[in-house]
Amino acid sequence: MEKLLFLSKFLRSPKTVGSVTPSSRFLAKAMVKPVDWSSAKNVAELGAGTGIFTRYIDQLKGPDCKVVIFEQDHSMRHRLQTRHPGLYYHHDALKISDAMETYEIPQFDYIISGLPFTNFPQELRNGIMDEVEKALKPGGLFIAFQFSLQMRKQLAERFEEIDLAFVPMNFLPAFVYQCRKAEI
């Protein structure tokens, strides 16, 4: 059912969905692995889709951790709200600052992204990355997966340190970027 939902969303809007099938559990585990769940107080997920990362985030987060899920598609967001009612939801990754104000979050420790940046026009990429950079605390981690290395240069211009992992057990194989914001 989840795969059919994802495929139908992709066929309607391939530039915003970015893949014909949801991420694998192998990719999901690689995305949440860098997070220190024992100390994380504020976490965001951008482009949650059908919720494969959301499920792990909800299971691993501590009781005092606020999680904000950003998903533009109304039906997918509503589905996630039903499955994970203890999390906060927002519709627009270009408005991370607004969500932080609404939910009284000073800065995020971690921002996990499933957004298909390579499908976005440069202006949209820049807008989202400006929001990510402002929202992430010094020393915080931006974790994103992509199917290519196209974003590496742009991320290197914004972050002090970038570690890259390769996850072959996904359709398509993916690169996981772990980008650390400078401590200031």
C-alpha positions as CSV (number, residue, x, y, z in Angstrom):
1,M,0.0,0.0,0.0
2,E,2.8,2.4,1.0
3,K,4.7,1.7,-2.3
4,L,1.5,2.3,-4.4
5,L,0.9,5.6,-2.6
6,F,4.4,6.7,-3.1
7,L,4.4,5.7,-6.8
8,S,1.1,7.6,-7.4
9,K,2.5,10.7,-5.7
10,F,5.7,10.4,-7.8
11,L,3.7,10.1,-11.1
12,R,1.7,13.2,-10.2
13,S,4.7,15.3,-9.1
14,P,8.1,13.8,-9.9
15,K,10.0,17.0,-9.1
16,T,8.8,17.1,-5.5
17,V,8.6,13.4,-4.7
18,G,12.0,12.4,-6.3
19,S,11.7,8.6,-6.3
20,V,9.3,5.9,-7.5
21,T,9.5,4.0,-4.2
22,P,10.0,4.8,-0.5
23,S,13.4,4.6,1.0
24,S,14.6,1.2,2.3
25,R,15.0,0.3,5.9
26,F,18.8,0.3,5.3
27,L,18.7,3.9,4.2
28,A,16.4,4.8,7.0
29,K,18.8,3.3,9.6
30,A,21.8,5.1,8.0
31,M,19.9,8.4,8.2
32,V,19.1,8.1,11.9
33,K,22.4,6.5,13.0
34,P,24.4,9.8,13.4
35,V,21.9,11.2,15.8
36,D,22.7,11.0,19.5
37,W,19.2,10.2,20.7
38,S,20.1,10.4,24.3
39,S,20.9,14.1,24.1
40,A,18.7,15.3,21.2
41,K,16.2,17.9,22.3
42,N,15.0,19.3,19.0
43,V,14.9,17.4,15.7
44,A,13.3,18.2,12.3
45,E,12.6,16.0,9.4
46,L,12.2,17.6,5.9
47,G,10.2,15.8,3.3
48,A,8.8,13.0,5.4
49,G,6.8,11.4,2.5
50,T,5.3,8.1,3.7
51,G,7.2,8.2,7.0
52,I,10.0,5.6,6.8
53,F,12.4,7.9,8.6
54,T,9.6,9.3,10.8
55,R,8.9,5.8,12.2
56,Y,12.5,5.4,13.3
57,I,12.6,9.0,14.7
58,D,9.5,8.4,16.7
59,Q,10.8,5.2,18.1
60,L,14.3,6.5,19.0
61,K,13.5,10.0,20.3
62,G,13.7,10.6,24.1
63,P,10.6,11.8,26.0
64,D,11.9,15.4,26.1
65,C,12.7,15.6,22.4
66,K,10.5,17.8,20.2
67,V,10.3,16.6,16.6
68,V,8.8,18.7,13.8
69,I,7.9,16.9,10.6
70,F,7.8,18.9,7.4
71,E,5.7,17.5,4.6
72,Q,4.2,19.5,1.9
73,D,1.7,16.9,0.6
74,H,-1.5,17.3,2.6
75,S,-2.6,13.7,2.4
76,M,0.8,12.3,3.4
77,R,1.1,14.8,6.2
78,H,-2.4,13.9,7.5
79,R,-1.4,10.2,7.3
80,L,1.7,10.8,9.3
81,Q,-0.2,12.8,11.9
82,T,-2.5,9.9,12.4
83,R,0.3,7.4,12.8
84,H,2.6,9.6,14.9
85,P,0.4,11.9,16.9
86,G,3.1,12.8,19.4
87,L,5.1,14.8,16.8
88,Y,4.6,18.3,15.5
89,Y,3.8,19.0,11.8
90,H,4.4,21.8,9.4
91,H,3.8,22.0,5.6
92,D,6.7,24.1,4.3
93,A,10.5,23.5,4.6
94,L,10.9,27.1,3.4
95,K,9.3,28.2,6.7
96,I,11.4,26.3,9.3
97,S,11.7,29.6,11.2
98,D,7.9,29.9,11.5
99,A,7.6,26.4,12.8
100,M,10.4,27.0,15.4
101,E,8.5,30.1,16.7
102,T,5.2,28.2,16.8
103,Y,6.6,25.2,18.7
104,E,9.0,27.3,20.9
105,I,12.2,25.7,19.5
106,P,15.3,27.9,19.9
107,Q,17.4,25.8,17.4
108,F,17.5,22.2,16.1
109,D,20.2,19.8,17.1
110,Y,19.5,17.7,14.0
111,I,17.8,18.2,10.7
112,I,17.1,15.0,8.7
113,S,16.2,15.5,5.1
114,G,14.6,13.3,2.5
115,L,14.0,16.2,0.1
116,P,15.1,15.6,-3.5
117,F,17.3,18.7,-3.8
118,T,18.7,17.8,-7.2
119,N,15.1,18.0,-8.6
120,F,14.6,21.5,-7.2
121,P,15.5,24.8,-9.0
122,Q,18.5,26.5,-7.5
123,E,16.5,29.3,-5.9
124,L,14.4,26.8,-4.0
125,R,17.5,24.8,-2.9
126,N,19.0,28.0,-1.6
127,G,15.9,29.1,0.2
128,I,15.6,25.7,2.1
129,M,19.3,25.6,2.8
130,D,19.2,29.2,4.2
131,E,16.5,28.1,6.6
132,V,18.4,24.9,7.5
133,E,21.5,26.9,8.2
134,K,19.7,29.4,10.4
135,A,17.7,26.8,12.3
136,L,20.6,24.4,13.1
137,K,22.5,25.1,16.3
138,P,26.3,25.5,16.2
139,G,27.8,22.1,16.0
140,G,24.4,20.7,14.9
141,L,24.1,18.1,12.2
142,F,22.2,18.2,8.9
143,I,21.7,14.7,7.5
144,A,20.4,14.3,4.0
145,F,20.4,11.6,1.4
146,Q,20.7,12.1,-2.4
147,F,21.1,9.8,-5.3
148,S,24.1,11.7,-6.6
149,L,27.0,13.8,-5.4
150,Q,25.6,16.9,-7.0
151,M,24.9,18.7,-3.7
152,R,28.4,18.1,-2.3
153,K,29.9,21.4,-3.4
154,Q,26.9,23.5,-2.2
155,L,26.9,21.7,1.1
156,A,30.7,22.2,1.5
157,E,30.2,26.0,1.1
158,R,27.7,26.0,4.1
159,F,29.1,23.4,6.5
160,E,32.4,23.0,8.4
161,E,32.6,19.3,8.0
162,I,30.9,16.8,5.6
163,D,31.0,13.0,6.0
164,L,29.6,10.9,3.3
165,A,28.3,7.3,3.5
166,F,27.1,5.1,0.7
167,V,24.0,2.9,1.1
168,P,23.8,0.4,-1.8
169,M,20.8,-1.5,-0.4
170,N,18.2,1.0,-1.6
171,F,16.4,1.6,-4.9
172,L,18.3,3.7,-6.1
173,P,21.6,3.4,-4.1
174,A,22.0,6.6,-2.1
175,F,24.6,8.8,-0.5
176,V,24.0,10.0,3.0
177,Y,25.5,13.4,3.8
178,Q,26.3,14.2,7.4
179,C,27.0,18.0,7.5
180,R,28.2,19.6,10.7
181,K,27.5,23.3,11.3
182,A,30.5,25.3,12.6
183,E,30.7,25.7,16.4
184,I,31.2,29.5,16.0
